[in-house]
């Protein structure tokens, strides 16, 4: 075992303390602004990698990641619906006015689908649920979209680390490929929606 890995395993807390730490990472990464400062996905991939080396179990890791991500999205939505106008006047939000505007446009154009893809797009992960709350998206559809995305995120990122368990570099390579795959899926979806929109408009003429 490599020295850095052995030292990391010794430094990390054990048992439920370790799982609680991972849940908080998934939770805080889902919050607006705070999520931009936390490399949560990378840390979760690392946690999946560590399960191969005896740190906790993959099933428990997936479970706490799903719970943390889902509660984080719900919190972000609540902040947007209740405190959105107030928070947007804060300095930390004003600094990222351009990113928030892009998230608003993305949400307005694609609705619930934006919540699904934003979960896998780092800069928009915490902002989009916040925007959805501010736009008064109905709780039911929001709940469904964010639950599905949290489950898939909670399975995929720990799973990438687990599959790359032979070496950390391999786990990083898998994560990069997965990110490219998500990006490709987003592009294909957007093209499909554009073509569908044009077809519908042509049919109305």
C-alpha positions as CSV (number, residue, x, y, z in Angstrom):
1,X,0.0,0.0,0.0
2,X,1.3,3.5,-0.9
3,X,2.4,5.7,2.0
4,X,-0.1,8.5,1.2
5,X,-2.9,6.0,1.2
6,X,-1.8,4.4,4.5
7,X,-1.5,7.8,6.1
8,X,-4.9,8.9,4.9
9,X,-6.6,5.8,6.2
10,X,-5.0,6.4,9.6
11,X,-6.0,10.0,9.7
12,X,-9.7,9.6,8.7
13,X,-12.3,9.0,11.5
14,X,-13.7,5.5,11.9
15,X,-17.2,4.0,11.9
16,X,-20.2,6.3,12.0
17,X,-18.1,9.4,12.3
18,X,-16.6,8.7,8.9
19,X,-20.0,8.1,7.3
20,X,-21.4,11.3,8.9
21,X,-18.4,13.2,7.4
22,X,-19.2,11.9,3.9
23,X,-22.9,12.7,4.3
24,X,-22.0,16.3,5.2
25,X,-19.7,16.5,2.2
26,X,-22.5,15.4,-0.1
27,X,-24.9,17.8,1.7
28,X,-22.7,20.9,1.6
29,X,-21.8,20.4,-2.0
30,X,-25.5,20.7,-2.9
31,X,-25.8,24.1,-1.4
32,X,-25.5,27.4,-3.4
33,X,-22.1,29.1,-3.3
34,X,-20.8,26.7,-0.6
35,X,-20.9,23.9,-3.1
36,X,-18.5,25.8,-5.4
37,X,-15.9,25.8,-2.7
38,X,-16.0,22.1,-1.9
39,X,-14.6,19.4,-4.3
40,X,-17.3,17.1,-3.1
41,X,-17.5,14.8,-6.1
42,X,-13.7,14.2,-6.0
43,X,-13.9,13.4,-2.3
44,X,-16.7,11.0,-2.8
45,X,-14.8,9.2,-5.6
46,X,-11.9,9.0,-3.2
47,X,-14.2,7.5,-0.6
48,X,-15.3,4.9,-3.1
49,X,-11.7,4.2,-3.8
50,X,-10.9,3.7,-0.1
51,X,-13.7,1.1,0.3
52,X,-11.5,-1.2,-1.8
53,X,-8.8,-0.7,0.8
54,X,-11.1,-1.6,3.7
55,X,-12.5,1.8,4.6
56,X,-16.2,1.3,5.3
57,X,-18.5,-0.5,2.8
58,X,-19.6,0.6,-0.6
59,X,-23.3,0.1,0.2
60,X,-23.2,2.3,3.3
61,X,-21.2,4.9,1.4
62,X,-23.8,5.0,-1.4
63,X,-26.6,5.3,1.1
64,X,-25.1,8.3,3.0
65,X,-24.2,10.0,-0.3
66,X,-27.7,9.7,-1.6
67,X,-29.2,11.0,1.7
68,X,-26.7,13.9,1.9
69,X,-27.2,14.9,-1.7
70,X,-31.0,14.7,-1.5
71,X,-31.3,16.7,1.7
72,X,-28.8,19.3,0.3
73,X,-31.0,19.8,-2.8
74,X,-34.1,20.2,-0.7
75,X,-32.3,22.7,1.5
76,X,-31.1,24.6,-1.6
77,X,-34.7,24.6,-2.9
78,X,-36.0,25.9,0.4
79,X,-33.4,28.7,0.6
80,X,-34.4,29.8,-2.9
81,X,-38.1,29.7,-2.2
82,X,-38.0,31.4,1.2
83,X,-34.8,33.6,1.2
84,X,-33.9,33.9,-2.5
85,X,-34.4,37.7,-2.9
86,X,-32.6,38.4,0.4
87,X,-29.6,36.1,-0.3
88,X,-29.1,37.4,-3.8
89,X,-28.3,40.8,-2.4
90,X,-25.4,39.3,-0.3
91,X,-21.9,39.9,-1.5
92,X,-21.0,36.3,-2.1
93,X,-24.0,35.9,-4.4
94,X,-23.5,39.2,-6.2
95,X,-19.9,38.0,-7.1
96,X,-21.4,35.1,-9.0
97,X,-24.2,37.0,-10.6
98,X,-23.3,35.7,-14.1
99,X,-23.3,32.1,-13.0
100,X,-26.7,32.5,-11.3
101,X,-28.1,34.1,-14.4
102,X,-26.9,31.2,-16.5
103,X,-28.5,28.8,-14.1
104,X,-31.7,30.7,-14.3
105,X,-31.7,30.6,-18.1
106,X,-30.9,26.9,-18.0
107,X,-33.7,26.2,-15.7
108,X,-36.3,28.3,-17.5
109,X,-35.5,26.6,-20.8
110,X,-35.3,23.0,-19.6
111,X,-37.2,22.9,-16.3
112,X,-36.9,19.6,-14.4
113,X,-34.3,18.2,-16.8
114,X,-32.0,21.0,-15.7
115,X,-32.2,19.7,-12.1
116,X,-31.1,16.2,-13.3
117,X,-28.1,17.4,-15.3
118,X,-27.1,20.1,-12.9
119,X,-26.4,17.4,-10.3
120,X,-23.5,16.2,-12.5
121,X,-22.3,19.7,-13.6
122,X,-20.2,21.0,-10.7
123,X,-20.8,24.8,-11.0
124,X,-24.6,24.4,-11.3
125,X,-25.0,21.6,-8.7
126,X,-26.1,23.8,-5.8
127,X,-27.3,26.9,-7.8
128,X,-30.0,25.1,-9.9
129,X,-32.2,23.8,-7.0
130,X,-31.9,27.3,-5.5
131,X,-33.1,28.8,-8.7
132,X,-35.9,26.3,-8.9
133,X,-37.1,27.3,-5.4
134,X,-36.9,31.0,-6.4
135,X,-39.0,30.3,-9.5
136,X,-41.6,28.6,-7.3
137,X,-41.3,25.2,-9.1
138,X,-44.0,22.8,-7.7
139,X,-42.6,20.7,-4.9
140,X,-43.8,17.4,-6.4
141,X,-41.9,17.5,-9.7
142,X,-38.9,19.0,-7.9
143,X,-38.9,16.1,-5.4
144,X,-39.1,13.5,-8.2
145,X,-36.3,15.0,-10.3
146,X,-33.9,15.6,-7.5
147,X,-34.5,12.2,-5.9
148,X,-33.6,10.4,-9.1
149,X,-30.6,12.6,-9.7
150,X,-29.4,12.2,-6.1
151,X,-29.7,8.4,-6.3
152,X,-27.8,8.2,-9.6
153,X,-25.1,10.6,-8.3
154,X,-24.8,8.7,-5.0
155,X,-24.3,5.4,-6.9
156,X,-22.1,6.6,-9.8
157,X,-19.4,8.6,-8.0
158,X,-18.6,6.1,-5.2
159,X,-18.9,3.4,-7.9
160,X,-16.3,5.1,-10.0
161,X,-13.8,5.2,-7.1
162,X,-14.6,1.5,-6.4
163,X,-14.1,0.5,-10.0
164,X,-10.8,2.3,-10.1
165,X,-9.6,0.7,-6.8
166,X,-6.5,-0.7,-8.4
167,X,-5.0,2.8,-8.5
168,X,-6.1,6.3,-7.7
169,X,-5.0,7.5,-11.2
170,X,-7.3,4.9,-12.7
171,X,-10.2,6.1,-10.6
172,X,-9.5,9.7,-11.8
173,X,-9.4,8.6,-15.4
174,X,-12.8,6.9,-15.0
175,X,-14.2,10.0,-13.4
176,X,-13.0,12.1,-16.3
177,X,-14.5,9.8,-18.9
178,X,-17.8,9.7,-16.9
179,X,-17.9,13.5,-16.9
180,X,-17.4,13.5,-20.7
181,X,-20.2,11.0,-21.1
182,X,-22.5,13.2,-19.0
183,X,-21.6,16.2,-21.2
184,X,-22.3,14.2,-24.3
185,X,-25.7,13.1,-23.0
186,X,-26.5,16.7,-22.2
187,X,-25.6,17.9,-25.7
188,X,-27.7,15.1,-27.3
189,X,-30.6,15.9,-25.0
190,X,-30.4,19.6,-25.9
191,X,-30.2,18.9,-29.6
192,X,-33.2,16.6,-29.4
193,X,-35.2,19.2,-27.5
194,X,-34.3,21.9,-30.1
195,X,-35.3,19.7,-33.0
196,X,-38.5,18.7,-31.2
197,X,-39.4,22.3,-30.6
198,X,-38.8,23.2,-34.3
199,X,-40.9,20.3,-35.4
200,X,-43.8,21.3,-33.1
201,X,-43.6,24.9,-34.4
202,X,-43.6,23.7,-38.0
203,X,-46.6,21.6,-37.4
204,X,-48.6,24.5,-36.0
205,X,-48.0,26.6,-39.2
